[in-house]
Amino acid sequence: MSAIRLEQIEDNDADLRAALTDAHLPTDDIEDHDRTFFRALSSDGRVVGFSGVERCGDDFLLSSVITLPDHRGQGLGSVLVEQALAGLDHAGDVFLATTSAAPFFTRIGFSEVQRNSVPAAVLATRQLSSICPSSATIMKRIKPPT
Ligand SMILES: CC(C)(COP(=O)(O)OP(=O)(O)OC[C@H]1O[C@@H](n2cnc3c(N)ncnc32)[C@H](O)[C@@H]1OP(=O)(O)O)[C@@H](O)C(=O)NCCC(=O)NCCS
């Protein structure tokens, strides 16, 4: 049932901003340079989620992963992440910061890492340098995208 496709959207997309706000995720940095956002569409064309990727030198920061509330718990979140990462240069590592969804990301191939092992360009993103609390869990993709 997880037939979704990702479509790139503008960083000023009103539905993206609303979904981030509803999910209590940051919006301050969504128009920053080097960010790319996608909306996830179901096979019948409905928007079911969003995700974003930020290039940080050779690596990437995954953020703004949202399955809209009515569609959660059906495997869409994991497919959404797989598809968002599928188009990236696989030589780079993928990081994220989360305050609430670490167990979800562990299930799909991420592992917690210490800040002192995170590349400077990733730490310099607004998410990691100022928006996310220092208590946020930083995770790195261990399993390569399939
Ligand atoms: C995290 C999120 C994207 C998962 O989307 P989803 O489509 O429900 O994910 P899936 O269906 O692929 O996986 C669901 C599984 O992950 C678990 N899960 C989802 N969110 C979780 C969370 N915050 N903490 C722990 N487990 C979580 C579910 O319990 C479920 O497990 P189950 O299959 O054993 O019931 C969705 O809950 C969401 O949009 N949350 C709000 C935004 C957010 O926190 N995003 C992550 C920060 S970038």
The ligand as a MOL file (V3000), in Angstrom:
LIG
                    3D

  0  0  0     0  0            999 V3000
M  V30 BEGIN CTAB
M  V30 COUNTS 48 50 0 0 0
M  V30 BEGIN ATOM
M  V30 1 C 7.8890 9.9390 12.4010 0
M  V30 2 C 6.8390 9.7860 11.2940 0
M  V30 3 C 7.3720 10.4580 10.0260 0
M  V30 4 C 6.6080 8.3070 11.0350 0
M  V30 5 O 5.7260 8.2090 9.9250 0
M  V30 6 P 4.8420 6.8870 9.6530 0
M  V30 7 O 4.3530 6.9930 8.2340 0
M  V30 8 O 3.8560 6.7050 10.7200 0
M  V30 9 O 5.9960 5.7970 9.7530 0
M  V30 10 P 5.9070 4.2400 9.3810 0
M  V30 11 O 4.4800 3.8460 9.1890 0
M  V30 12 O 6.8780 3.9690 8.2730 0
M  V30 13 O 6.5010 3.6010 10.6850 0
M  V30 14 C 5.6890 3.6680 11.8040 0
M  V30 15 C 6.3790 2.9780 12.9190 0
M  V30 16 O 7.2900 3.9070 13.5170 0
M  V30 17 C 6.8700 4.1430 14.8490 0
M  V30 18 N 7.0070 5.5690 15.1250 0
M  V30 19 C 6.5090 6.5960 14.4230 0
M  V30 20 N 6.8130 7.7460 15.0160 0
M  V30 21 C 7.5120 7.4300 16.1190 0
M  V30 22 C 8.1100 8.1800 17.1450 0
M  V30 23 N 8.0460 9.5210 17.1790 0
M  V30 24 N 8.7490 7.5210 18.1200 0
M  V30 25 C 8.8060 6.1770 18.1200 0
M  V30 26 N 8.2560 5.3970 17.1720 0
M  V30 27 C 7.6310 6.0310 16.1860 0
M  V30 28 C 5.4060 3.7570 14.9070 0
M  V30 29 O 5.0430 3.3920 16.2130 0
M  V30 30 C 5.3380 2.6070 13.9380 0
M  V30 31 O 5.7280 1.4210 14.5650 0
M  V30 32 P 4.7870 0.0950 14.4400 0
M  V30 33 O 4.7970 -0.2390 12.9790 0
M  V30 34 O 5.4740 -0.9020 15.3060 0
M  V30 35 O 3.4620 0.5140 14.9190 0
M  V30 36 C 5.4620 10.4050 11.7010 0
M  V30 37 O 5.0880 9.8620 12.9540 0
M  V30 38 C 5.4660 11.9140 11.7930 0
M  V30 39 O 5.2350 12.6010 10.7960 0
M  V30 40 N 5.7140 12.4630 13.0070 0
M  V30 41 C 5.7230 13.9250 13.2110 0
M  V30 42 C 6.9290 14.5810 12.5770 0
M  V30 43 C 8.2440 14.0450 13.1190 0
M  V30 44 O 8.4340 13.8660 14.3100 0
M  V30 45 N 9.2010 13.8000 12.1860 0
M  V30 46 C 10.5200 13.3080 12.5120 0
M  V30 47 C 11.4820 14.4110 12.8160 0
M  V30 48 S 12.3610 14.9580 11.3780 0
M  V30 END ATOM
M  V30 BEGIN BOND
M  V30 1 1 1 2
M  V30 2 1 2 3
M  V30 3 1 2 4
M  V30 4 1 2 36
M  V30 5 1 4 5
M  V30 6 1 5 6
M  V30 7 2 6 7
M  V30 8 1 6 8
M  V30 9 1 6 9
M  V30 10 1 9 10
M  V30 11 2 10 11
M  V30 12 1 10 12
M  V30 13 1 10 13
M  V30 14 1 13 14
M  V30 15 1 14 15
M  V30 16 1 15 16
M  V30 17 1 15 30
M  V30 18 1 16 17
M  V30 19 1 17 18
M  V30 20 1 17 28
M  V30 21 1 18 19
M  V30 22 1 18 27
M  V30 23 2 19 20
M  V30 24 1 20 21
M  V30 25 1 21 22
M  V30 26 2 21 27
M  V30 27 1 22 23
M  V30 28 2 22 24
M  V30 29 1 24 25
M  V30 30 2 25 26
M  V30 31 1 26 27
M  V30 32 1 28 29
M  V30 33 1 28 30
M  V30 34 1 30 31
M  V30 35 1 31 32
M  V30 36 2 32 33
M  V30 37 1 32 34
M  V30 38 1 32 35
M  V30 39 1 36 37
M  V30 40 1 36 38
M  V30 41 2 38 39
M  V30 42 1 38 40
M  V30 43 1 40 41
M  V30 44 1 41 42
M  V30 45 1 42 43
M  V30 46 2 43 44
M  V30 47 1 43 45
M  V30 48 1 45 46
M  V30 49 1 46 47
M  V30 50 1 47 48
M  V30 END BOND
M  V30 END CTAB
M  END
